[in-house]
Amino acid sequence: MRWKLQFVLFAIIQIVRSQNGEDPDSDTEVETDSEVESSQFFSHLYKSNLQQLVKIKNDSMDPCDDFYAHACGNFDQAMEENADDFLPPYLYNKQDRMNFFTAVVGNFETVPGRLISQLYAECRKRGERKVFFTPTRLTSHWERMLEEIPFLARHKEVLSAWPFSKHQWERRRLNGQLNWIVLSAQLAAHGLPTLLHIYFALDTIYVSPMEELPCPSIADFQSSLSDVLGVRHHHVSHIISREMRVLCRGTRGELPPVRSLSRKARNTTTRPSEEQLLLDENTMDYFQQFFAALNFSEERLVGARKFPLDVKKISQAWEVLRHTEPRIVYNYVMWQAREQLRYPDCYRVSEEFERLLHAEYWQWHVLRPHLSREVALASYQLHTTRFQKLRRSKLSRRDWYGHLWPASVEKKELQVARILQNHAENYLNITELNENYEGLKFENNSFYGNLLILRRAQLRHSFVSPYVDEEDVNQPAYFLRQFLHFVLLFMHRPTYHYYATQGLDLWRDSRLLLDTDGHYTALDCLERQSFKHYDAILAPIYRPLGSHEIAEIFQFYRSFQYSLTDYHFWLQGERFAFAETFVMEYFGLDPRRVLFYAVAQQLCNRQTEIFAAQLNRGYMNLPEFQEAFKCGADRAMNPLSRCMINMCERPLT
């Protein structure tokens, strides 16, 4: 592992030396083709990104006068010159993940991975079908739904006239053909909740109301239906839209409750308790249809724990449904399904089925040509150690024993590899995933049908799988996601860009930075700093700040300082420091300064007035900035009195 890491870093140095006209050492041991390609891959990306950083900054502007203007001075020009491969700020993490996914999705090898690959390919092919020698009309989103979803295709002829007016519904006697309960239950069983949200954990069933039941304005309803209503009279559009809006507002509790029952009947009706959901004929029928579509065994259903959440809200919503025309409910349910199935960006496939994507990545089939798992784990271990160590020491309670022997109660390292392996054996168990997804049969040229098949399988699998909160930092799933995102970022961005995005966000999102006293100290100090130095012509970077801006500067200041400390901690390794310093010097950079540029260039060309103030006022008050740039006493970025925003904190060691 160490040898491979040394090789990658050595390759970077060799590439830079070759650019200087130096010959690489002819006695270097001959390596395999894949290892040479991997080293060249890293060297090329590292070099190109450093070149991009140098091109963006404008050296004719002094960093000590206005650092933001200096760091971003040539942003527009550099973007025009390199439009094809220039990545805008703030997109590094997601953009790199998306680019990698789209490049390798065709090479996925696991069973779940191949399903994602086929689904993504079907998504990309939508609208591309043509008949030889005969140009064809582009099939609409609604028409593809009716063709590709089996339980809609059975009623294709009737549904071609959807949405239904009252006259249509009665003339065609659709009460006996179309049933909103069956439709809604089938959609929910295929991962499209419309009226109830039913979800699972291991042998557990949760029933809750739709928290975000969609209810746009009448005009928005009309706009969304414009393509299916076509040339029908505009009154039809208005009436149907108004009916659906009244229904959704009623089920959300925004309208007075239904008053069709007599007072005597209402008084004798049993009120549902907070634990028990009273099932009328509609809800009974709904649940029967829902579980039948999932094919759960009766033993599993009987033995599962059931948790109805917010019984009162569910009961109120279904009371409204009970007293609404079936036609109106059917229109609304179908409208919801149509809106949910819009898939403007096919990359959403990877986000929706992230667990399956992680299982594919964890097998390392598509990552192996670029990076070995051992090197990736070692790098991630190094990056996470510092932050997690400090987080534990800050958030955990310290008793007298801990203060006397801190080394005995604080581990120096996180066992990241062990944590990830434990998660892979349980949550990403490839054998279990294969058993659950192996029997799925996709149809060619049927994106929506295949999407619902995969959603249904994912819902079924959640019933036999323990629930995992991927946002909980104490869960292995959290580290797995961070690790995989780190690996993809590490392949595309040099190390300082990792700290400019992932590392900075990690600190800004942590509770360690919440400090009321520090915030109000900053508020007072930065206001006085503006009052003392602001001049619209000579010192515009000292413009007065709003309280919200000061809060952002306070958060930015502290998070950047911790991220900078992490970066220096990474450089403490002799091999890393040597490689980083050597490469930086070749590009006229300095490891002490490069992170200031990297962070600044994440903010280039984005709300310049706001971010320029945030960055300049944060940097000018940092001792580390003054040490790195040696600004003179008369320069704007070196005020006589600085706001040491976290001066009361224990310094990092």
C-alpha positions in Angstrom: 0.0 0.0 0.0 2.8 2.4 0.9 4.7 1.5 -2.2 1.7 2.2 -4.4 1.1 5.6 -2.8 4.8 6.5 -3.1 4.6 5.5 -6.8 1.7 7.8 -7.5 3.4 10.7 -5.8 6.7 9.9 -7.5 5.0 9.9 -10.9 3.7 13.4 -10.2 7.2 14.6 -9.5 8.6 12.8 -12.6 6.0 14.4 -14.9 6.9 17.9 -13.5 10.6 17.2 -13.9 10.0 16.1 -17.5 8.2 19.5 -18.1 11.4 21.2 -16.9 13.5 19.3 -19.4 15.0 16.9 -16.9 15.3 13.2 -17.8 13.6 10.7 -15.5 15.9 8.3 -13.7 16.7 5.6 -16.3 17.2 3.0 -13.5 13.6 3.3 -12.3 12.0 -0.2 -12.0 9.7 -1.1 -14.9 6.0 -1.2 -13.8 2.9 -2.7 -15.3 0.9 -0.8 -18.0 -2.0 -0.3 -15.6 0.1 1.2 -12.9 1.8 3.5 -15.4 -1.5 4.6 -16.9 -2.9 5.2 -13.4 0.1 7.4 -12.4 -0.2 9.4 -15.7 -3.9 9.8 -15.1 -3.3 11.4 -11.7 -0.3 13.5 -12.9 -2.3 14.9 -15.8 -5.3 15.9 -13.7 -3.1 17.3 -11.0 -1.1 19.4 -13.4 -4.2 20.6 -15.4 -5.9 21.7 -12.3 -2.9 23.6 -11.0 -2.6 25.3 -14.4 -6.3 26.3 -14.2 -5.8 27.8 -10.8 -2.8 29.8 -12.0 -4.8 31.0 -15.1 -7.7 32.2 -13.0 -5.7 34.5 -10.7 -4.6 37.9 -11.9 -1.0 38.7 -10.7 -1.3 42.3 -11.9 -3.6 42.8 -8.9 -2.0 42.8 -5.5 -3.5 40.1 -3.1 -3.0 42.5 -0.3 -5.3 45.1 -1.7 -8.3 42.9 -2.6 -7.6 39.1 -2.4 -10.9 38.1 -4.0 -10.3 40.3 -7.0 -6.8 39.0 -7.3 -7.7 35.3 -7.0 -10.7 35.6 -9.5 -9.3 38.3 -11.8 -9.0 36.2 -14.9 -12.0 33.9 -14.3 -14.1 34.9 -17.3 -11.1 34.9 -19.6 -9.9 31.4 -18.4 -13.4 30.0 -18.8 -13.6 31.3 -22.4 -10.2 29.8 -23.3 -11.0 26.4 -21.8 -14.8 26.2 -22.3 -14.8 22.5 -23.0 -13.1 21.3 -19.9 -13.6 24.2 -17.5 -15.7 23.3 -14.4 -17.5 26.2 -12.8 -17.2 26.7 -9.0 -19.4 24.9 -6.6 -19.8 21.9 -8.9 -16.7 20.0 -8.2 -18.1 17.3 -5.9 -21.4 16.5 -7.8 -20.0 17.3 -11.2 -17.1 14.9 -10.8 -19.4 12.1 -9.5 -21.8 12.7 -12.4 -19.0 12.6 -15.0 -17.6 9.5 -13.5 -20.9 7.7 -13.4 -21.9 8.6 -17.0 -18.4 7.5 -18.2 -18.4 4.0 -16.5 -22.1 3.1 -16.1 -21.8 0.8 -19.1 -19.1 -1.2 -17.4 -21.0 -2.1 -14.2 -20.6 -5.8 -13.3 -22.8 -6.6 -10.3 -26.5 -7.6 -10.7 -27.8 -4.3 -9.2 -25.2 -2.4 -11.2 -26.3 -3.9 -14.5 -29.9 -3.0 -13.7 -28.9 0.7 -13.1 -26.9 0.6 -16.3 -29.8 -0.7 -18.3 -32.3 1.8 -16.7 -29.9 4.7 -17.4 -29.5 3.6 -21.0 -33.3 3.4 -21.4 -33.7 6.9 -19.9 -31.2 8.3 -22.4 -33.0 6.6 -25.3 -36.3 8.3 -24.6 -37.6 10.1 -27.7 -34.8 8.8 -29.9 -36.8 6.0 -31.6 -37.3 6.4 -35.3 -38.8 4.3 -38.1 -36.5 3.7 -41.1 -37.0 6.1 -44.0 -40.0 7.6 -42.2 -39.6 10.5 -39.8 -41.9 10.0 -36.8 -43.5 12.3 -34.3 -41.8 12.5 -30.9 -43.7 10.5 -28.4 -45.0 12.6 -25.5 -44.3 11.9 -21.8 -47.9 10.9 -21.2 -48.1 8.6 -24.3 -44.9 6.8 -23.2 -46.4 6.2 -19.7 -49.5 4.7 -21.2 -47.4 2.4 -23.4 -44.8 1.3 -20.9 -46.6 0.9 -17.5 -48.6 -2.3 -17.6 -51.5 -1.4 -15.3 -52.0 1.8 -17.4 -51.5 0.1 -20.7 -54.6 -2.0 -20.0 -56.7 1.1 -20.0 -54.7 2.9 -22.7 -57.7 3.7 -25.0 -59.8 5.2 -22.2 -56.9 7.0 -20.6 -56.0 8.7 -23.8 -58.9 11.1 -23.1 -57.6 11.9 -19.5 -58.2 14.2 -17.6 -61.9 13.5 -17.4 -64.6 16.0 -17.2 -67.9 15.1 -15.5 -69.6 14.7 -18.8 -67.0 12.3 -20.1 -67.0 10.2 -16.9 -70.7 9.7 -17.0 -71.1 9.2 -20.7 -68.4 6.5 -20.8 -69.6 4.9 -17.5 -66.0 5.0 -16.2 -67.1 4.3 -12.6 -67.0 0.6 -13.4 -63.7 0.7 -15.3 -61.4 3.1 -13.4 -60.9 2.9 -9.7 -58.8 5.5 -7.9 -58.2 3.2 -4.9 -56.7 0.5 -7.2 -54.7 3.0 -9.1 -53.3 4.7 -6.0 -52.4 1.4 -4.3 -50.6 0.1 -7.5 -48.6 3.3 -7.8 -47.7 3.2 -4.1 -46.5 -0.4 -4.4 -44.2 0.7 -7.2 -42.6 3.5 -5.2 -45.0 6.3 -6.2 -47.0 7.4 -3.1 -50.0 9.6 -3.9 -52.5 9.6 -1.1 -50.7 7.6 1.7 -47.0 7.1 2.4 -46.3 3.5 3.3 -42.7 2.6 3.9 -40.8 -0.3 5.6 -37.9 -1.2 7.8 -36.9 -4.7 8.9 -40.3 -6.5 9.4 -41.9 -3.1 10.2 -44.6 -1.2 8.4 -45.0 2.6 8.7 -48.2 4.4 7.5 -48.1 8.2 7.4 -49.9 11.0 5.6 -48.3 12.6 2.6 -46.2 15.3 4.2 -45.7 17.3 1.0 -48.9 16.6 -0.8 -48.6 18.7 -4.0 -51.1 21.5 -4.4 -50.1 24.1 -6.9 -52.3 27.1 -7.9 -55.1 26.7 -10.5 -52.9 28.4 -13.1 -50.1 26.0 -12.4 -52.4 23.0 -12.6 -53.7 24.3 -16.0 -50.1 24.8 -17.2 -49.1 21.3 -16.3 -52.1 19.9 -18.1 -51.8 22.0 -21.2 -50.2 19.3 -23.3 -52.9 16.6 -22.6 -55.9 19.0 -22.7 -54.9 20.1 -26.2 -57.7 21.9 -28.1 -60.4 21.2 -25.5 -62.3 24.2 -24.3 -60.5 26.4 -21.8 -63.4 26.1 -19.4 -62.6 22.3 -19.1 -59.1 23.1 -18.1 -60.2 25.6 -15.4 -62.9 23.4 -14.0 -60.6 20.3 -13.7 -57.8 22.3 -12.2 -60.1 23.9 -9.7 -61.5 20.5 -8.7 -58.1 19.0 -8.1 -56.9 22.1 -6.1 -60.0 21.9 -3.8 -59.3 18.2 -3.3 -55.7 18.6 -2.4 -56.3 21.5 -0.1 -59.0 19.6 1.6 -56.8 16.6 2.2 -54.0 18.8 3.5 -56.5 20.3 6.1 -56.5 23.8 4.6 -60.3 23.8 4.1 -63.1 23.3 6.6 -63.9 19.6 7.2 -66.7 17.8 5.3 -70.2 18.5 6.7 -72.2 15.9 4.9 -72.9 13.8 8.0 -75.7 14.7 10.4 -74.7 16.1 13.8 -76.1 13.0 15.5 -74.1 10.7 13.3 -70.9 12.7 13.9 -71.4 12.6 17.6 -71.8 8.8 17.7 -68.8 8.2 15.4 -65.9 6.7 17.3 -62.8 9.0 17.1 -59.6 7.3 16.2 -57.0 7.1 18.9 -53.4 8.3 18.3 -52.3 4.6 18.0 -55.1 3.0 16.1 -56.2 3.8 12.5 -59.9 3.1 11.9 -60.2 1.4 8.5 -63.3 2.1 6.4 -64.1 0.3 3.2 -61.9 2.6 1.1 -58.8 2.2 3.3 -59.3 -1.6 3.7 -59.5 -1.9 -0.1 -56.4 0.3 -0.5 -54.3 -1.8 1.8 -55.4 -5.1 0.3 -54.6 -3.9 -3.2 -51.2 -2.4 -2.0 -49.9 -5.6 -0.3 -51.2 -7.8 -3.0 -49.2 -5.9 -5.5 -46.1 -6.5 -3.4 -46.7 -10.2 -3.0 -45.7 -10.3 0.7 -46.5 -13.6 2.4 -49.4 -13.6 4.9 -47.0 -14.8 7.7 -44.7 -11.8 7.1 -47.6 -9.3 7.1 -49.2 -10.7 10.3 -45.9 -10.9 12.1 -44.7 -7.4 11.1 -45.0 -4.4 13.5 -47.3 -1.7 12.3 -46.9 2.0 13.1 -49.6 4.5 11.9 -48.1 8.0 12.2 -50.4 11.0 12.7 -53.6 9.0 12.8 -55.7 12.2 13.0 -54.3 13.7 9.8 -54.7 10.4 7.9 -58.3 10.1 9.0 -59.1 13.7 8.1 -57.6 13.3 4.6 -59.5 10.1 3.9 -62.7 11.6 5.1 -62.3 14.2 2.4 -61.6 11.5 -0.2 -64.7 9.5 0.9 -66.9 12.5 0.1 -65.2 13.5 -3.2 -66.3 12.3 -6.6 -64.3 9.3 -7.7 -63.6 11.1 -11.0 -61.9 14.0 -9.3 -59.7 11.7 -7.1 -58.8 9.7 -10.1 -57.8 12.8 -12.0 -55.6 14.0 -9.1 -53.9 10.6 -8.5 -53.1 10.3 -12.2 -51.8 13.9 -12.3 -49.5 13.1 -9.3 -48.1 10.0 -11.0 -47.5 11.9 -14.2 -45.6 14.7 -12.4 -43.6 12.3 -10.3 -42.5 10.3 -13.3 -41.0 13.3 -15.2 -37.3 12.5 -15.4 -35.6 15.5 -17.0 -32.1 14.5 -15.8 -31.2 10.8 -16.2 -28.4 11.2 -13.6 -31.3 11.0 -11.1 -31.1 7.2 -11.6 -27.9 7.1 -9.6 -29.2 9.3 -6.9 -32.5 7.4 -6.5 -30.8 4.0 -6.3 -27.7 5.2 -4.5 -27.5 2.1 -2.3 -27.2 -0.1 -5.5 -24.6 2.3 -6.9 -22.6 2.1 -3.7 -22.7 -1.7 -3.8 -21.3 -1.6 -7.4 -18.6 0.9 -6.4 -17.7 -1.1 -3.3 -16.9 -4.1 -5.5 -14.3 -1.8 -7.1 -14.8 -3.1 -10.7 -14.9 0.4 -12.3 -12.6 2.1 -9.8 -9.7 -0.4 -10.1 -8.2 1.0 -13.3 -7.7 4.4 -11.6 -7.0 3.6 -7.9 -6.4 0.6 -5.7 -8.8 0.3 -2.7 -5.8 0.1 -0.3 -4.4 3.5 -1.4 -7.9 5.0 -1.3 -8.6 3.7 2.3 -5.2 4.9 3.4 -5.8 8.4 2.0 -9.3 8.7 3.5 -8.0 7.5 6.8 -5.5 10.3 6.8 -8.1 12.9 5.9 -10.7 11.9 8.4 -8.4 11.3 11.5 -7.9 14.9 12.4 -11.5 16.0 12.1 -13.0 13.0 14.0 -10.4 13.2 16.7 -11.2 16.9 17.4 -15.0 16.2 17.1 -14.8 13.5 19.7 -12.8 15.6 22.1 -15.2 18.5 21.8 -18.5 16.8 21.9 -17.8 14.0 24.4 -18.1 14.7 28.1 -14.8 14.8 29.9 -14.5 13.7 33.5 -11.6 14.0 35.9 -10.2 10.7 34.7 -10.2 12.0 31.1 -8.5 15.2 32.0 -5.7 13.4 33.8 -5.2 10.8 31.1 -6.5 12.2 27.8 -4.5 9.8 25.7 -6.2 6.8 27.4 -9.7 7.9 26.5 -9.1 9.3 23.0 -8.0 7.1 20.2 -5.6 8.6 17.8 -7.2 7.0 14.7 -10.6 6.0 13.4 -10.6 2.4 12.1 -12.2 3.6 8.8 -11.4 0.4 6.9 -13.1 -1.7 9.6 -16.1 0.5 9.8 -16.6 0.4 6.0 -16.1 -3.3 5.8 -18.7 -3.8 8.5 -21.2 -1.7 6.6 -20.4 -3.6 3.4 -21.0 -6.9 5.0 -24.4 -5.8 6.3 -26.1 -3.0 4.4 -24.2 -3.6 1.1 -24.2 -7.4 1.3 -23.9 -8.3 -2.4 -25.2 -11.8 -1.9 -28.4 -10.4 -0.4 -28.7 -7.8 -3.1 -28.3 -10.4 -5.8 -31.0 -12.5 -4.3 -33.4 -9.6 -4.2 -32.7 -8.2 -7.6 -31.6 -11.2 -9.7 -35.0 -12.2 -10.9 -36.0 -8.8 -12.3 -36.8 -8.8 -16.0 -36.6 -5.5 -17.8 -38.4 -4.8 -21.1 -36.6 -3.1 -24.0 -37.6 0.4 -24.8 -39.6 0.7 -21.6 -38.0 3.2 -19.3 -41.1 4.0 -17.1 -42.1 0.4 -16.8 -38.5 -0.7 -15.8 -38.2 2.3 -13.4 -41.3 1.1 -11.5 -40.1 -2.5 -11.5 -36.8 -1.4 -9.8 -38.7 0.9 -7.4 -41.0 -1.9 -6.4 -38.0 -4.2 -5.8 -36.3 -1.6 -3.7 -39.5 -1.1 -1.6 -39.8 -4.9 -1.1 -36.1 -5.1 -0.1 -36.5 -2.4 2.5 -39.0 -4.7 4.3 -36.3 -7.3 4.9 -33.5 -4.9 5.5 -32.6 -2.8 8.6 -33.2 0.9 8.4 -30.0 3.0 8.1 -29.8 6.7 8.6 -27.1 7.7 6.2 -26.8 11.2 7.7 -26.0 9.9 11.1 -22.2 10.4 11.6 -22.2 7.4 14.0 -23.4 5.1 11.3 -21.1 3.3 8.9 -23.3 4.4 6.0 -22.2 8.0 6.6 -18.5 7.0 6.3 -19.2 4.9 3.2 -20.9 7.8 1.4 -18.1 10.2 2.4 -15.5 7.7 1.4 -16.9 7.0 -2.0 -17.4 10.7 -2.7 -13.8 11.3 -1.5 -12.5 8.7 -3.9 -14.2 10.2 -6.9 -13.1 13.7 -6.0 -9.6 12.5 -5.3 -9.4 11.1 -8.9 -10.5 14.4 -10.4 -9.3 17.2 -8.1 -5.9 17.8 -6.5 -5.8 17.6 -2.7 -6.2 21.3 -2.0 -9.5 21.2 -3.9 -10.7 18.5 -1.6 -10.2 20.8 1.3 -11.7 23.7 -0.5 -15.0 21.9 -1.0 -15.5 18.7 1.0 -13.3 19.7 4.0 -14.6 23.2 4.3 -18.2 22.0 4.1 -17.5 19.4 6.7 -16.4 22.0 9.2 -19.1 24.5 8.3 -21.8 21.9 8.9 -20.5 20.7 12.2 -21.8 21.9 15.5 -18.3 22.7 16.7 -18.6 26.1 15.0 -21.7 27.2 16.8 -20.6 29.8 19.3 -22.9 32.6 20.4 -20.3 34.6 22.3 -17.9 34.4 19.3 -20.6 35.5 16.9 -21.5 38.6 18.9 -17.9 39.4 19.4 -17.4 39.3 15.6 -20.5 41.4 15.1 -19.1 44.2 17.3 -15.6 44.0 16.0 -16.4 43.8 12.3 -18.8 46.8 12.6 -16.0 48.8 14.2 -13.6 47.7 11.6 -15.9 48.9 8.8 -16.5 52.2 10.6 -12.8 52.9 11.0 -11.5 51.9 7.5 -14.4 52.1 5.0 -13.8 54.4 2.0 -15.9 53.9 -1.1 -12.9 54.7 -3.3 -9.7 53.8 -1.3 -11.0 50.9 0.7 -14.3 49.5 -0.7 -13.6 46.1 0.8 -14.5 47.5 4.2 -18.1 48.3 3.2 -20.6 48.1 6.1 -22.1 44.6 6.6 -25.5 43.3 7.5 -25.9 41.0 10.6 -26.6 38.0 8.3 -23.4 38.7 6.3 -21.4 38.9 9.6 -22.8 35.6 10.7 -21.6 34.1 7.4 -18.2 35.6 7.8 -17.9 34.3 11.3 -18.8 30.8 10.1 -16.5 31.0 7.1 -13.6 32.3 9.2 -13.7 29.5 11.7 -14.4 26.7 9.2 -11.6 27.8 6.9 -9.2 28.0 9.8 -10.0 24.4 10.8 -9.8 23.2 7.2 -6.4 25.0 6.9 -5.2 23.2 10.0 -6.3 19.9 8.5 -4.4 20.6 5.3 -1.2 21.3 7.3 -1.8 18.2 9.2 -1.9 16.2 6.0 1.4 17.9 4.9 3.1 16.6 8.1 3.8 13.4 6.4 7.3 13.7 4.9 6.4 12.1 1.5 3.3 14.3 1.1 5.1 17.5 2.1 8.0 16.8 -0.3 5.7 16.1 -3.3 3.4 19.0 -2.6 6.1 21.5 -2.2 8.0 20.4 -5.2 5.0 20.5 -7.5 3.8 23.9 -6.1 7.2 25.5 -6.6 7.1 24.4 -10.3 3.9 26.4 -10.8 5.0 29.3 -8.8 2.8 28.5 -5.9 3.3 27.8 -2.2 1.6 25.2 0.0 1.0 27.9 2.6 -0.9 30.0 0.1 -2.6 27.5 -2.2 -5.6 26.7 0.0 -6.5 30.5 0.1 -6.6 30.5 -3.7 -8.5 27.2 -3.9 -11.3 28.3 -1.6 -11.5 31.8 -3.2 -11.9 30.2 -6.6 -14.9 28.2 -5.5 -16.6 31.6 -5.1 -15.6 33.3 -8.3 -18.3 34.8 -10.4 -21.1 33.9 -7.9 -22.8 36.8 -6.1 -19.5 38.7 -6.2 -20.5 41.4 -3.8 -21.6 39.0 -1.1 -18.8 36.4 -1.4 -16.0 39.0 -1.9 -16.9 40.6 1.4 -17.1 37.2 3.1 -13.8 36.1 1.8 -11.8 39.3 2.2 -13.0 40.1 5.6 -12.5 36.5 6.7 -8.9 36.4 5.3 -7.7 39.7 6.5 -8.5 38.8 10.1 -6.6 35.4 9.8 -3.1 35.3 11.3 -2.4 32.5 8.8 -3.2 34.8 5.9 -0.8 37.5 7.1 2.0 34.9 7.6 1.5 33.5 4.1 1.2 36.8 2.1 3.3 39.2 4.2 1.1 42.2 3.5 2.6 45.6 4.4 1.2 47.7 7.2 -0.4 50.1 4.8 -2.3 47.5 2.8 -6.1 47.0 2.9 -5.8 43.3 3.7 -3.7 44.0 6.7 -5.8 46.2 9.1 -4.1 47.6 12.2 -6.5 45.9 14.5 -7.8 42.5 13.6 -10.9 40.7 14.7 -9.6 37.5 16.3 -13.0 35.8 16.0 -12.1 32.6 17.8 -9.4 34.0 20.2 -11.1 32.5 23.2 -10.9 28.9 21.9 -8.3 26.4 22.7 -5.9 26.4 19.8 -5.6 23.2 17.7 -2.5 21.2 18.4 
